[in-house]
Amino acid sequence: MSDPVDVPIDDDVIRLGQFLKLANLIESGSEAKTVIAAGLVRVNDEVELRRGRQLHVGDVVALAGHKARVAPD
């Protein structure tokens, strides 16, 4: 798997579903719901099933061989 790409966010936290779209790992909110429910998304190397999971700077999200890290703006 590749090194994570830093994706800056405006606030201190962001919800997982929003971050997946911001990081261009998915194309829509409904797709976020599907991939999360299927157990395909990992946060900090652990499967995450909550679309509303709050992510903080430094968290790493992985999906389909791609990784994105929450970075400060």
N, CA, C and O atoms as a GROMACS GRO file, in nm:
protein
  292
    1MET      N    1   0.084  -0.118   0.000
    1MET     CA    2   0.000   0.000   0.000
    1MET      C    3   0.089   0.125   0.000
    1MET      O    4   0.197   0.124   0.060
    2SER      N    5   0.046   0.229  -0.066
    2SER     CA    6   0.125   0.350  -0.078
    2SER      C    7   0.125   0.433   0.050
    2SER      O    8   0.044   0.410   0.140
    3ASP      N    9   0.216   0.529   0.057
    3ASP     CA   10   0.217   0.621   0.170
    3ASP      C   11   0.091   0.707   0.166
    3ASP      O   12   0.038   0.734   0.058
    4PRO      N   13   0.043   0.750   0.283
    4PRO     CA   14  -0.078   0.831   0.283
    4PRO      C   15  -0.057   0.969   0.222
    4PRO      O   16   0.050   1.029   0.234
    5VAL      N   17  -0.160   1.018   0.157
    5VAL     CA   18  -0.162   1.152   0.101
    5VAL      C   19  -0.223   1.244   0.207
    5VAL      O   20  -0.327   1.211   0.264
    6ASP      N   21  -0.159   1.357   0.235
    6ASP     CA   22  -0.214   1.452   0.332
    6ASP      C   23  -0.330   1.528   0.271
    6ASP      O   24  -0.319   1.584   0.161
    7VAL      N   25  -0.444   1.529   0.342
    7VAL     CA   26  -0.563   1.601   0.298
    7VAL      C   27  -0.599   1.703   0.405
    7VAL      O   28  -0.646   1.665   0.512
    8PRO      N   29  -0.577   1.833   0.379
    8PRO     CA   30  -0.605   1.935   0.480
    8PRO      C   31  -0.754   1.953   0.503
    8PRO      O   32  -0.835   1.946   0.410
    9ILE      N   33  -0.789   1.978   0.629
    9ILE     CA   34  -0.929   2.007   0.665
    9ILE      C   35  -0.933   2.145   0.731
    9ILE      O   36  -0.833   2.192   0.786
   10ASP      N   37  -1.049   2.211   0.725
   10ASP     CA   38  -1.065   2.346   0.778
   10ASP      C   39  -1.084   2.349   0.929
   10ASP      O   40  -1.040   2.443   0.995
   11ASP      N   41  -1.148   2.246   0.984
   11ASP     CA   42  -1.181   2.244   1.126
   11ASP      C   43  -1.088   2.149   1.201
   11ASP      O   44  -0.995   2.093   1.143
   12ASP      N   45  -1.114   2.132   1.331
   12ASP     CA   46  -1.033   2.041   1.412
   12ASP      C   47  -1.069   1.895   1.387
   12ASP      O   48  -0.985   1.806   1.401
   13VAL      N   49  -1.195   1.871   1.349
   13VAL     CA   50  -1.243   1.735   1.324
   13VAL      C   51  -1.326   1.732   1.197
   13VAL      O   52  -1.374   1.834   1.150
   14ILE      N   53  -1.341   1.611   1.141
   14ILE     CA   54  -1.426   1.590   1.024
   14ILE      C   55  -1.484   1.449   1.035
   14ILE      O   56  -1.418   1.359   1.086
   15ARG      N   57  -1.605   1.432   0.988
   15ARG     CA   58  -1.668   1.300   0.992
   15ARG      C   59  -1.610   1.213   0.880
   15ARG      O   60  -1.571   1.262   0.773
   16LEU      N   61  -1.605   1.083   0.907
   16LEU     CA   62  -1.545   0.989   0.814
   16LEU      C   63  -1.607   0.997   0.675
   16LEU      O   64  -1.535   1.002   0.576
   17GLY      N   65  -1.740   0.998   0.666
   17GLY     CA   66  -1.807   1.004   0.536
   17GLY      C   67  -1.767   1.127   0.457
   17GLY      O   68  -1.746   1.120   0.336
   18GLN      N   69  -1.757   1.242   0.525
   18GLN     CA   70  -1.717   1.367   0.460
   18GLN      C   71  -1.571   1.360   0.414
   18GLN      O   72  -1.537   1.406   0.305
   19PHE      N   73  -1.487   1.301   0.498
   19PHE     CA   74  -1.345   1.294   0.466
   19PHE      C   75  -1.320   1.204   0.345
   19PHE      O   76  -1.236   1.235   0.261
   20LEU      N   77  -1.392   1.093   0.335
   20LEU     CA   78  -1.376   1.004   0.220
   20LEU      C   79  -1.400   1.079   0.090
   20LEU      O   80  -1.328   1.060  -0.008
   21LYS      N   81  -1.502   1.163   0.090
   21LYS     CA   82  -1.534   1.240  -0.031
   21LYS      C   83  -1.430   1.349  -0.053
   21LYS      O   84  -1.385   1.368  -0.166
   22LEU      N   85  -1.391   1.421   0.052
   22LEU     CA   86  -1.291   1.527   0.041
   22LEU      C   87  -1.159   1.472  -0.013
   22LEU      O   88  -1.092   1.538  -0.093
   23ALA      N   89  -1.122   1.353   0.029
   23ALA     CA   90  -0.996   1.291  -0.012
   23ALA      C   91  -1.006   1.222  -0.149
   23ALA      O   92  -0.910   1.161  -0.196
   24ASN      N   93  -1.123   1.233  -0.212
   24ASN     CA   94  -1.148   1.171  -0.343
   24ASN      C   95  -1.131   1.019  -0.340
   24ASN      O   96  -1.091   0.958  -0.439
   25LEU      N   97  -1.162   0.958  -0.226
   25LEU     CA   98  -1.159   0.812  -0.216
   25LEU      C   99  -1.291   0.753  -0.263
   25LEU      O  100  -1.298   0.635  -0.299
   26ILE      N  101  -1.396   0.835  -0.262
   26ILE     CA  102  -1.529   0.796  -0.312
   26ILE      C  103  -1.587   0.914  -0.388
   26ILE      O  104  -1.530   1.023  -0.389
   27GLU      N  105  -1.702   0.890  -0.453
   27GLU     CA  106  -1.763   0.997  -0.532
   27GLU      C  107  -1.888   1.057  -0.470
   27GLU      O  108  -1.927   1.168  -0.507
   28SER      N  109  -1.953   0.985  -0.375
   28SER     CA  110  -2.078   1.038  -0.320
   28SER      C  111  -2.098   0.990  -0.176
   28SER      O  112  -2.034   0.896  -0.130
   29GLY      N  113  -2.188   1.059  -0.107
   29GLY     CA  114  -2.221   1.020   0.029
   29GLY      C  115  -2.283   0.882   0.036
   29GLY      O  116  -2.258   0.808   0.131
   30SER      N  117  -2.363   0.847  -0.063
   30SER     CA  118  -2.424   0.714  -0.062
   30SER      C  119  -2.318   0.606  -0.080
   30SER      O  120  -2.331   0.497  -0.026
   31GLU      N  121  -2.215   0.636  -0.157
   31GLU     CA  122  -2.106   0.541  -0.173
   31GLU      C  123  -2.031   0.524  -0.041
   31GLU      O  124  -1.986   0.414  -0.008
   32ALA      N  125  -2.017   0.633   0.035
   32ALA     CA  126  -1.952   0.626   0.167
   32ALA      C  127  -2.027   0.528   0.255
   32ALA      O  128  -1.967   0.442   0.320
   33LYS      N  129  -2.158   0.542   0.258
   33LYS     CA  130  -2.240   0.453   0.342
   33LYS      C  131  -2.218   0.307   0.303
   33LYS      O  132  -2.206   0.221   0.390
   34THR      N  133  -2.213   0.281   0.174
   34THR     CA  134  -2.196   0.144   0.124
   34THR      C  135  -2.061   0.084   0.160
   34THR      O  136  -2.054  -0.027   0.213
   35VAL      N  137  -1.952   0.157   0.132
   35VAL     CA  138  -1.819   0.100   0.158
   35VAL      C  139  -1.790   0.088   0.307
   35VAL      O  140  -1.720  -0.005   0.349
   36ILE      N  141  -1.843   0.180   0.387
   36ILE     CA  142  -1.823   0.172   0.532
   36ILE      C  143  -1.900   0.053   0.589
   36ILE      O  144  -1.845  -0.024   0.668
   37ALA      N  145  -2.026   0.038   0.549
   37ALA     CA  146  -2.108  -0.073   0.598
   37ALA      C  147  -2.050  -0.208   0.557
   37ALA      O  148  -2.066  -0.307   0.628
   38ALA      N  149  -1.982  -0.213   0.443
   38ALA     CA  150  -1.923  -0.337   0.395
   38ALA      C  151  -1.790  -0.370   0.465
   38ALA      O  152  -1.731  -0.475   0.441
   39GLY      N  153  -1.745  -0.280   0.552
   39GLY     CA  154  -1.621  -0.304   0.625
   39GLY      C  155  -1.496  -0.283   0.540
   39GLY      O  156  -1.391  -0.341   0.570
   40LEU      N  157  -1.506  -0.202   0.436
   40LEU     CA  158  -1.393  -0.180   0.347
   40LEU      C  159  -1.304  -0.063   0.387
   40LEU      O  160  -1.196  -0.043   0.330
   41VAL      N  161  -1.348   0.014   0.486
   41VAL     CA  162  -1.273   0.133   0.528
   41VAL      C  163  -1.201   0.106   0.659
   41VAL      O  164  -1.259   0.050   0.752
   42ARG      N  165  -1.075   0.145   0.664
   42ARG     CA  166  -0.995   0.131   0.786
   42ARG      C  167  -0.950   0.269   0.832
   42ARG      O  168  -0.912   0.354   0.752
   43VAL      N  169  -0.956   0.290   0.963
   43VAL     CA  170  -0.904   0.413   1.023
   43VAL      C  171  -0.796   0.371   1.120
   43VAL      O  172  -0.820   0.295   1.214
   44ASN      N  173  -0.676   0.422   1.097
   44ASN     CA  174  -0.561   0.386   1.180
   44ASN      C  175  -0.547   0.234   1.191
   44ASN      O  176  -0.525   0.180   1.299
   45ASP      N  177  -0.560   0.166   1.077
   45ASP     CA  178  -0.544   0.021   1.063
   45ASP      C  179  -0.650  -0.063   1.133
   45ASP      O  180  -0.629  -0.182   1.158
   46GLU      N  181  -0.764  -0.002   1.166
   46GLU     CA  182  -0.876  -0.078   1.224
   46GLU      C  183  -1.000  -0.055   1.139
   46GLU      O  184  -1.028   0.058   1.099
   47VAL      N  185  -1.076  -0.162   1.112
   47VAL     CA  186  -1.200  -0.149   1.035
   47VAL      C  187  -1.294  -0.056   1.110
   47VAL      O  188  -1.314  -0.069   1.231
   48GLU      N  189  -1.352   0.038   1.037
   48GLU     CA  190  -1.446   0.134   1.097
   48GLU      C  191  -1.581   0.121   1.028
   48GLU      O  192  -1.590   0.128   0.905
   49LEU      N  193  -1.686   0.102   1.107
   49LEU     CA  194  -1.821   0.082   1.052
   49LEU      C  195  -1.913   0.202   1.077
   49LEU      O  196  -2.031   0.196   1.044
   50ARG      N  197  -1.860   0.309   1.134
   50ARG     CA  198  -1.943   0.428   1.164
   50ARG      C  199  -1.910   0.541   1.068
   50ARG      O  200  -1.799   0.595   1.069
   51ARG      N  201  -2.006   0.577   0.986
   51ARG     CA  202  -1.986   0.686   0.890
   51ARG      C  203  -1.964   0.819   0.963
   51ARG      O  204  -1.895   0.907   0.911
   52GLY      N  205  -2.021   0.834   1.081
   52GLY     CA  206  -2.009   0.957   1.158
   52GLY      C  207  -1.885   0.963   1.246
   52GLY      O  208  -1.871   1.058   1.323
   53ARG      N  209  -1.797   0.866   1.238
   53ARG     CA  210  -1.674   0.864   1.319
   53ARG      C  211  -1.601   0.996   1.301
   53ARG      O  212  -1.578   1.040   1.188
   54GLN      N  213  -1.565   1.059   1.411
   54GLN     CA  214  -1.493   1.185   1.403
   54GLN      C  215  -1.344   1.160   1.387
   54GLN      O  216  -1.283   1.088   1.466
   55LEU      N  217  -1.287   1.219   1.284
   55LEU     CA  218  -1.145   1.206   1.257
   55LEU      C  219  -1.073   1.332   1.302
   55LEU      O  220  -1.127   1.442   1.295
   56HIS      N  221  -0.951   1.314   1.349
   56HIS     CA  222  -0.869   1.425   1.396
   56HIS      C  223  -0.740   1.428   1.315
   56HIS      O  224  -0.706   1.331   1.248
   57VAL      N  225  -0.670   1.540   1.320
   57VAL     CA  226  -0.543   1.554   1.249
   57VAL      C  227  -0.452   1.438   1.286
   57VAL      O  228  -0.434   1.406   1.404
   58GLY      N  229  -0.395   1.376   1.185
   58GLY     CA  230  -0.305   1.262   1.205
   58GLY      C  231  -0.369   1.127   1.180
   58GLY      O  232  -0.298   1.029   1.159
   59ASP      N  233  -0.503   1.120   1.182
   59ASP     CA  234  -0.572   0.993   1.154
   59ASP      C  235  -0.547   0.955   1.008
   59ASP      O  236  -0.544   1.041   0.920
   60VAL      N  237  -0.530   0.825   0.984
   60VAL     CA  238  -0.507   0.775   0.848
   60VAL      C  239  -0.624   0.685   0.808
   60VAL      O  240  -0.659   0.591   0.879
   61VAL      N  241  -0.684   0.716   0.693
   61VAL     CA  242  -0.798   0.642   0.641
   61VAL      C  243  -0.751   0.564   0.518
   61VAL      O  244  -0.684   0.618   0.430
   62ALA      N  245  -0.786   0.436   0.513
   62ALA     CA  246  -0.747   0.351   0.400
   62ALA      C  247  -0.871   0.290   0.334
   62ALA      O  248  -0.964   0.247   0.402
   63LEU      N  249  -0.869   0.288   0.201
   63LEU     CA  250  -0.978   0.229   0.123
   63LEU      C  251  -0.920   0.185  -0.012
   63LEU      O  252  -0.858   0.265  -0.082
   64ALA      N  253  -0.941   0.060  -0.046
   64ALA     CA  254  -0.904   0.007  -0.178
   64ALA      C  255  -0.759   0.037  -0.216
   64ALA      O  256  -0.731   0.076  -0.330
   65GLY      N  257  -0.667   0.017  -0.123
   65GLY     CA  258  -0.527   0.036  -0.153
   65GLY      C  259  -0.477   0.179  -0.150
   65GLY      O  260  -0.360   0.206  -0.178
   66HIS      N  261  -0.566   0.272  -0.117
   66HIS     CA  262  -0.529   0.414  -0.109
   66HIS      C  263  -0.538   0.458   0.037
   66HIS      O  264  -0.624   0.413   0.112
   67LYS      N  265  -0.447   0.547   0.076
   67LYS     CA  266  -0.446   0.600   0.212
   67LYS      C  267  -0.447   0.752   0.208
   67LYS      O  268  -0.382   0.814   0.125
   68ALA      N  269  -0.523   0.812   0.302
   68ALA     CA  270  -0.526   0.958   0.314
   68ALA      C  271  -0.514   0.992   0.463
   68ALA      O  272  -0.578   0.928   0.547
   69ARG      N  273  -0.433   1.092   0.493
   69ARG     CA  274  -0.411   1.136   0.631
   69ARG      C  275  -0.477   1.270   0.653
   69ARG      O  276  -0.463   1.360   0.570
   70VAL      N  277  -0.549   1.285   0.764
   70VAL     CA  278  -0.609   1.412   0.800
   70VAL      C  279  -0.497   1.507   0.839
   70VAL      O  280  -0.418   1.478   0.928
   71ALA      N  281  -0.490   1.622   0.770
   71ALA     CA  282  -0.385   1.720   0.793
   71ALA      C  283  -0.446   1.856   0.828
   71ALA      O  284  -0.559   1.885   0.788
   72PRO      N  285  -0.373   1.938   0.902
   72PRO     CA  286  -0.424   2.073   0.931
   72PRO      C  287  -0.421   2.159   0.806
   72PRO      O  288  -0.338   2.138   0.717
   73ASP      N  289  -0.511   2.255   0.800
   73ASP     CA  290  -0.518   2.345   0.683
   73ASP      C  291  -0.409   2.450   0.692
   73ASP      O  292  -0.398   2.535   0.604
   0.00000   0.00000   0.00000
